[in-house]
Amino acid sequence: MAATQPSVDPCYNYTVLDNPWRDTTYGSGSNCDQYISWSGWYRLFINNVSAHIPDTCVAYDHCGTNIALWIRGGHPTVQDGVVTRDVCGHASSYCCFHGSYPIKVKACPDNYYVYELVRTTWCNFAYCAVVSSINTSYTAVTPATISTVYPSVDPCYNYTVLDNPWRATTYGSGSNCDQSVSWSGWYRLFINNVSAHIPDTCVTYDHCGTNIALWIRGGHPTVQDGVVTRDVCGHWINYCCYIGSYPIKVKACPDNYYVYELVSPTRCNSAYCAAVTNISSTTTITPETSTAVINITLKEECTSQTCFENLLEQIANITAQVLPLNTVTNILTVAFNTSEKILLSSANPAELASYGNSMLKTSEKLISTLVKQTDTNDNVSFTLATVEGQVFTVGPNVTLNKIPQLDTTNSSVDIDLIGIAKNNNERSAAVAFMSYNTMENLLKPDFFNTSNDTIKTMMSTVISATLPKTTNTKLTKPVNFTFRHIREFDPDGSLSCLYWNISEWIVEGCSVLKTNSSFTVCSCVHLSTFALIMQTSRPRESDSQLDLLNLVCVIVGLVFFSLALLTFALCHWGPKVNNVARINICISLLLAHLLFLLTQQFLGVIRPQQ
């Protein structure tokens, strides 16, 4: 099975998505696709009629939301297999003003499409659906790009100098606005009289003297490419292309510099960045995706240990140092789906721990292939049903003082990656953070060995943090992990921050910084696989013989007190003898014994329920 294809054909294994408000003819609304637990592939319907996500612009305030999402680049054909498409949303008169995370698309033989949908970058975003005639055997829709027209005068020798020191990627935030500039013609960038260029990798929010720091997507051209058009992006909310600006034209010049035909951006709090690095306009920048072909063969109905081990061996034999994101996520999906099938046939604790170690090793190997060399910084993230991951890389020319917190749905990590990079000769480092939603089925909380006999409960998802492709992995300061409690918190329970050591959970090197009913923050002096486990006392086991003895004694007491009460009440005594006090004492003791008996019986009923 090719790793770029899903293990099960999504054309026949999808979830139906049939919300009438997704129709492009529907007006505005408050629907939000950010908080939906997306998992797997989806086919769209509108009132039971097959539909598809539009591949042309949908105006603001449609599809039951504010930002109506459509896909850019057209739909594939059946022959194309699974493809990845950018997701855009219209605002401020620009069809791709907002960007959401890319999704996968596949054309199916019976003239319909399926989509691997993911959560959107913001809440007032939702995927649109349109009902129209389609034919998946036709060629894909032509992307909406304009053919390059070469200028009559070579812009390499006819440009305007743009030399604003605040445009440097090393410059922090500011209020500069390129929307108000009267742009005209071609520009060459300088920083303090040193030739510069617009970055072609992500620049984080609040840099380059503005809020939205603009960079170009798709890399720079070579001299032989002539004039090319590049999309312009701006980082926000953990996505490098959340803000889209109008495309610009770029040309590489023979003397190792670039010129740009700049236009007014889509919003005011944005400005073009400038980076000073060694460049060469004679070679093409290496594309982000790898051309390596990875073939993973998996037998149908793979439920045996041998089959699972064979799958892990194939993954271990992958030699590619860099893989595309879709390849990594596809292989991870296959591996975790297979491990769940194996889990059903194995109850041996040693085997479960062994499978857990294998899955951790496999996951860490695959996520390390998402680390790419960068001069500044790079961020890659993905969300699957079984695992979430995020990779952050910093290079020698990084302008950040601190990397942002790495977040998944149920956990986050704060790490001093900048300090770690400074301790490396290459002045670069990378951190890979993963959250496993089903790993507790393998690395069970009962693997936490303690001297006292307590009930162990997994209070968090299992997470792992590593430093792939980093020579010196020594931490400069402790790493803080924030766990969201996935089960009800017991105030009487004892929480422990633990790390996984081959066959058991261990406390060493980790401690609880603070906790409340919803979250716990742990601090660790090393990186590994971590989890939060709560210990609670076991309920007291009842002694049947002692309970029987108590019951007999109470009943005997009741009989004697009853006889005494009757004696004092019915027998005739001398006129000078007053039995009122004796009768009151007997009644009190009789009621006390009766209350004790009822209490014991009541506790015997409610304890098993608790």
Disulfide bonds with the S-S distance in Angstrom:
Cys11-Cys108 2.02
Cys32-Cys123 2.33
Cys57-Cys95 2.20
Cys63-Cys128 1.85
Cys88-Cys96 1.73
Cys156-Cys253 2.00
Cys177-Cys268 2.27
Cys202-Cys240 2.21
Cys208-Cys273 1.85
Cys233-Cys241 1.67
Cys302-Cys307 1.81
Cys497-Cys522 1.85
Cys510-Cys524 2.28
